Amino acid sequence: MLYFFYLFFVAILDNLLLMSIISKVSELLRIDVDMLEKESLKVYLKKKMREYNAEILEICRKYGVKSAKEFEELYKSRKLDEENTLNDFFRLDYLEAQIEKIKAALKLID
């Protein structure tokens, strides 16, 4: 129980530190705090989306597919062996799901 309170306390301190940094940067740049947070979050999400898209492209090129759905079709048609490719399939599926979540998050921000 004591460990839980410690983690809770550390999380609160981290949050206060972050808010302090955001406030200081906002003041320094003379930008509204809410605007700075919103724009920073958009930049971060778009960066992650670019990273995920690059990894998606790499996996898709490796197998000659355009999506996890096409990848799955290769399994169904027995053109691809699951034993050596399943990790890539699951990674591709995960990345595509993350992209959709990021798109939803960006809509919330705008």
C-alpha positions as YAML, in Angstrom:
chain: A
units: angstrom
residues:
- id: 1
  name: MET
  ca: [0.00, 0.00, 0.00]
- id: 2
  name: LEU
  ca: [2.85, 2.34, 0.80]
- id: 3
  name: TYR
  ca: [4.35, 1.69, -2.64]
- id: 4
  name: PHE
  ca: [1.05, 2.75, -4.26]
- id: 5
  name: PHE
  ca: [1.16, 6.08, -2.42]
- id: 6
  name: TYR
  ca: [4.77, 6.54, -3.45]
- id: 7
  name: LEU
  ca: [3.89, 5.99, -7.12]
- id: 8
  name: PHE
  ca: [0.91, 8.31, -6.81]
- id: 9
  name: PHE
  ca: [3.07, 11.01, -5.22]
- id: 10
  name: VAL
  ca: [5.76, 10.65, -7.92]
- id: 11
  name: ALA
  ca: [3.09, 10.91, -10.65]
- id: 12
  name: ILE
  ca: [1.73, 14.11, -9.10]
- id: 13
  name: LEU
  ca: [5.23, 15.61, -8.87]
- id: 14
  name: ASP
  ca: [5.94, 14.69, -12.51]
- id: 15
  name: ASN
  ca: [2.69, 16.32, -13.58]
- id: 16
  name: LEU
  ca: [3.47, 19.49, -11.60]
- id: 17
  name: LEU
  ca: [6.95, 19.63, -13.11]
- id: 18
  name: LEU
  ca: [5.56, 19.25, -16.62]
- id: 19
  name: MET
  ca: [2.94, 21.92, -16.01]
- id: 20
  name: SER
  ca: [5.65, 24.21, -14.67]
- id: 21
  name: ILE
  ca: [7.79, 23.66, -17.78]
- id: 22
  name: ILE
  ca: [4.82, 24.25, -20.08]
- id: 23
  name: SER
  ca: [3.94, 27.44, -18.21]
- id: 24
  name: LYS
  ca: [7.51, 28.70, -18.41]
- id: 25
  name: VAL
  ca: [7.79, 27.97, -22.14]
- id: 26
  name: SER
  ca: [4.39, 29.52, -22.73]
- id: 27
  name: GLU
  ca: [5.46, 32.64, -20.90]
- id: 28
  name: LEU
  ca: [8.82, 32.78, -22.67]
- id: 29
  name: LEU
  ca: [7.26, 32.45, -26.12]
- id: 30
  name: ARG
  ca: [4.20, 34.51, -25.20]
- id: 31
  name: ILE
  ca: [1.87, 31.75, -26.31]
- id: 32
  name: ASP
  ca: [-1.33, 30.76, -24.55]
- id: 33
  name: VAL
  ca: [-0.74, 27.65, -22.41]
- id: 34
  name: ASP
  ca: [-3.75, 25.83, -23.89]
- id: 35
  name: MET
  ca: [-2.59, 26.61, -27.42]
- id: 36
  name: LEU
  ca: [0.94, 25.42, -26.64]
- id: 37
  name: GLU
  ca: [-0.34, 22.16, -25.18]
- id: 38
  name: LYS
  ca: [-2.69, 21.59, -28.10]
- id: 39
  name: GLU
  ca: [-0.08, 22.33, -30.77]
- id: 40
  name: SER
  ca: [2.59, 20.29, -28.96]
- id: 41
  name: LEU
  ca: [0.26, 17.32, -28.78]
- id: 42
  name: LYS
  ca: [-0.58, 17.61, -32.47]
- id: 43
  name: VAL
  ca: [3.11, 17.71, -33.40]
- id: 44
  name: TYR
  ca: [3.84, 14.68, -31.22]
- id: 45
  name: LEU
  ca: [0.94, 12.66, -32.63]
- id: 46
  name: LYS
  ca: [1.84, 13.51, -36.22]
- id: 47
  name: LYS
  ca: [5.45, 12.51, -35.56]
- id: 48
  name: LYS
  ca: [4.34, 9.16, -34.14]
- id: 49
  name: MET
  ca: [2.04, 8.66, -37.13]
- id: 50
  name: ARG
  ca: [4.95, 9.26, -39.53]
- id: 51
  name: GLU
  ca: [7.09, 6.76, -37.62]
- id: 52
  name: TYR
  ca: [4.32, 4.17, -37.66]
- id: 53
  name: ASN
  ca: [3.63, 4.75, -41.35]
- id: 54
  name: ALA
  ca: [7.32, 4.27, -42.15]
- id: 55
  name: GLU
  ca: [7.34, 0.97, -40.29]
- id: 56
  name: ILE
  ca: [4.10, -0.09, -41.99]
- id: 57
  name: LEU
  ca: [5.59, 0.68, -45.38]
- id: 58
  name: GLU
  ca: [8.70, -1.35, -44.55]
- id: 59
  name: ILE
  ca: [6.66, -4.42, -43.54]
- id: 60
  name: CYS
  ca: [4.30, -4.09, -46.51]
- id: 61
  name: ARG
  ca: [7.18, -3.85, -48.97]
- id: 62
  name: LYS
  ca: [8.81, -6.90, -47.42]
- id: 63
  name: TYR
  ca: [5.74, -9.03, -48.23]
- id: 64
  name: GLY
  ca: [4.31, -7.18, -51.23]
- id: 65
  name: VAL
  ca: [1.09, -6.17, -49.47]
- id: 66
  name: LYS
  ca: [-0.67, -2.90, -48.73]
- id: 67
  name: SER
  ca: [-2.28, -3.75, -45.39]
- id: 68
  name: ALA
  ca: [-2.70, -6.32, -42.64]
- id: 69
  name: LYS
  ca: [-5.86, -7.44, -44.40]
- id: 70
  name: GLU
  ca: [-3.88, -8.30, -47.55]
- id: 71
  name: PHE
  ca: [-1.26, -9.96, -45.36]
- id: 72
  name: GLU
  ca: [-3.99, -12.13, -43.84]
- id: 73
  name: GLU
  ca: [-5.19, -13.08, -47.33]
- id: 74
  name: LEU
  ca: [-1.72, -14.46, -48.04]
- id: 75
  name: TYR
  ca: [-2.13, -16.73, -45.04]
- id: 76
  name: LYS
  ca: [-5.58, -17.84, -46.11]
- id: 77
  name: SER
  ca: [-4.38, -18.65, -49.61]
- id: 78
  name: ARG
  ca: [-1.37, -20.47, -48.10]
- id: 79
  name: LYS
  ca: [1.06, -18.29, -50.06]
- id: 80
  name: LEU
  ca: [2.83, -17.36, -46.84]
- id: 81
  name: ASP
  ca: [4.13, -19.48, -43.97]
- id: 82
  name: GLU
  ca: [2.88, -18.24, -40.58]
- id: 83
  name: GLU
  ca: [5.82, -19.68, -38.69]
- id: 84
  name: ASN
  ca: [8.35, -17.11, -39.92]
- id: 85
  name: THR
  ca: [6.04, -14.16, -40.57]
- id: 86
  name: LEU
  ca: [3.53, -14.00, -37.74]
- id: 87
  name: ASN
  ca: [5.46, -11.37, -35.75]
- id: 88
  name: ASP
  ca: [5.44, -9.03, -38.75]
- id: 89
  name: PHE
  ca: [1.73, -9.65, -39.28]
- id: 90
  name: PHE
  ca: [0.88, -8.81, -35.66]
- id: 91
  name: ARG
  ca: [3.16, -5.77, -35.72]
- id: 92
  name: LEU
  ca: [1.51, -4.50, -38.91]
- id: 93
  name: ASP
  ca: [-1.96, -5.02, -37.43]
- id: 94
  name: TYR
  ca: [-0.91, -3.19, -34.26]
- id: 95
  name: LEU
  ca: [0.59, -0.27, -36.19]
- id: 96
  name: GLU
  ca: [-2.51, 0.13, -38.33]
- id: 97
  name: ALA
  ca: [-4.66, 0.20, -35.18]
- id: 98
  name: GLN
  ca: [-2.37, 2.81, -33.63]
- id: 99
  name: ILE
  ca: [-2.67, 4.98, -36.74]
- id: 100
  name: GLU
  ca: [-6.47, 4.89, -36.42]
- id: 101
  name: LYS
  ca: [-6.24, 5.88, -32.76]
- id: 102
  name: ILE
  ca: [-3.93, 8.77, -33.60]
- id: 103
  name: LYS
  ca: [-6.32, 9.97, -36.32]
- id: 104
  name: ALA
  ca: [-9.17, 9.88, -33.78]
- id: 105
  name: ALA
  ca: [-7.04, 11.77, -31.26]
- id: 106
  name: LEU
  ca: [-6.15, 14.43, -33.82]
- id: 107
  name: LYS
  ca: [-9.85, 14.92, -34.58]
- id: 108
  name: LEU
  ca: [-10.48, 15.46, -30.87]
- id: 109
  name: ILE
  ca: [-7.78, 18.10, -30.73]
- id: 110
  name: ASP
  ca: [-9.06, 20.06, -33.73]
...
